Amino acid sequence: MLKLNDTWNWYYDEEQSSLMLEISEEMVFRSNLPRKVLIESAFKPQKFSVEDADIYHVFQDSVKGLPLSIPRQAELVLKAVAVKRFHKPVQPKSWFFDTQSNGYQPQEGEVVELQNEYNTGYFMVVESSDTASIVVSVNSEDFYLTGSKHLSFCQPIKVMHDRMRSANALFFQAQIQMVS
């Protein structure tokens, strides 16, 4: 994983039409967030903050059990931090998913399962509110919302909590089994 540094900087690159994180002179990370979903502060250069570092560590701990390579884990964590910090408030799009629970309240960084008639997939909770959360896909393969619409790796969506089921135990258990 990447080592956090107080010289990291967020900026919006007009040429690339993308939010970027300058990690070093040789390394720049590009988020996958389209301009239309970014809050106004995303267009002003700013430091990678202490709050960013805190949430980075929460997300980093959450992805350790996922069946992803170290570079893919780093990509997921950085994209999740970008979503947490710069994504505009949006309405849930729960109609794409089946109801699975009642009264469930996920925590930020938790891995949850979502399903529909096309597939079952796993998502990391990036921002949780009382009734819904923004989640990002942790699936290596596309997660189909409809026959023609899908979510790619790290792509965010807001979903009501009654559509989610905790999946942390699946990945924690798999990690324990791999060690023994």
N, C-alpha and C positions, 0 to 999 in steps of 0.2 A: 504494500500500500504506500501511498504518498506520505511524506512527512510534511506536516503543516508548517507554514512559514509566515511571518508577519509582513512579508514583502508581496504576498499574493494580491492581485487587483482585479476587480470586476470592471468590465467596460462593454459598451455596445459597439460592435463593428458594423458600420453601415455597408461597407463593401461585401461582407459575408452575410449581412442581414441576420446577425446572430449575437446573442449575449455570450461574452467570452470571459474566461478567467485566466489571467496571465500568472502562470506558476513560476516561470523563470524566463530569462531572455531566450532560452532555447525551446521552451514548452508553453503552449497556450491550449487551454481546454475550451471546446466549443459546446455550448448547451444545445438542446434540441427544441427550445421554446420559440414558437413563432412570435413575431413582434406584437401581434394583436392580443396576446395573453399576458404581456408584461406590464407591470405597474410603471408609473412615470419615473421613479428613482432608478430603474434599470438602465435608463439612457444617460445617466451621469456616472462618470468614473468614481469608484469608491474602493476602499480597502476590504479585504476579506476580514470580517469583524470577529470579535470574541464570540458573539452569538453564533456566527457561521461555524466557528471552530467547535463550539459545544454541540451543535446539531450534527456536524460532521462526525464527531466521535460516537454519538448515539446511533447514527445510520451505519457507521463502520462496524460497530458491534453487532448490529442486526443482520448484516449480510454475510458474516463469517460462515454460517452454516449452509448458505445457498450453494448449489452446484454450479458455481461460476468461477472462472479463472480470476486471479488476482487483478489483472488489468480491467476485466469486466466489472469486478466488485468496485474498483476505484471509479470507473465511469458511472456506475449506478449511484454511488454515494455523492459524487459531485453534481450529477444531474438532479438528485433529490434535494440537495442543499439549494441549488438554483431555483427549483420549483418552490420550496419552502419560503425563500426570501423574496422572489420576484414575480410569482404568479398572481395574476389578478383574482379577486374573489369571483367565483362562478357558481352557477346553479348545478345541483346534482343531475347526473344522467343515468339514474338508476334503472330506467326502463330496459336497458340493455342486459340486465342481470336478474337471475332468479332470487326470490326471497329465501333466506337460509336460516335466519335467527330472529330472536326478539329480545330487545333490551341489551344487546351487545354494545360495548363501548371500547373500541380499540385504542391503543396507545401509539404515539408517534414512534416510528421505527419498527413497529410490529409487522409481521408478515401475515397477510390474510388471504383466504381463498375466495374467489368469485367464480360463479359459473353461469352458463346460459345454455341454450339448446345446441350451440356449436362446439363449446369446449369448457374446460375447467382450467383456471390459471391462478397464479400467485402474484400478489401485489404488496408493496411496502407502503405503510401508512406514513405520509409525509406531513400532513397537517390535519389534526382532528378537532372537530367541534362537537356540539351536543348531539347532533343527529346525523351528520355526514362527515366524510373525510376525503381529502385529496390523496389519492394513491398513485403510485407509479408501477408499471408492469416490470416484474423481475423475470419474466418468461423469455427464454432465448428465441422461441418461435413466436410469430405473431399471434395475438389473442383476438379472435373474431367476435365482433359485436353484432354483426349481421353477416349475410352471405358475402358482402362486398366491402364492408367497413371493418377495419382492424386497428388494434393498438400494437405498436412496436415496442421493443425493449426500451424501458425508461420513460415511455410516454405516459403523461398524467391524465387522470380523469377523476371527477368528484362523484362519490357514490354514497347513498344512504347506508347507515350501519346495519339495517335489517337484511341487506344483501350479502353481508360479510360473515365469514366463519374464520376463527383463529387457525392459523397454520404454523405458528411458531414451533409447536411440538413436533411436527413432521420433520422440520429441518434440524432441530436440536437433537432429536432421536437419531437421525441419519448421521449426524456428526459424531455422536457417542459410539455408534456402531462401527464407524470407519476407524476410530481410534483403537477399539478393543481387538 
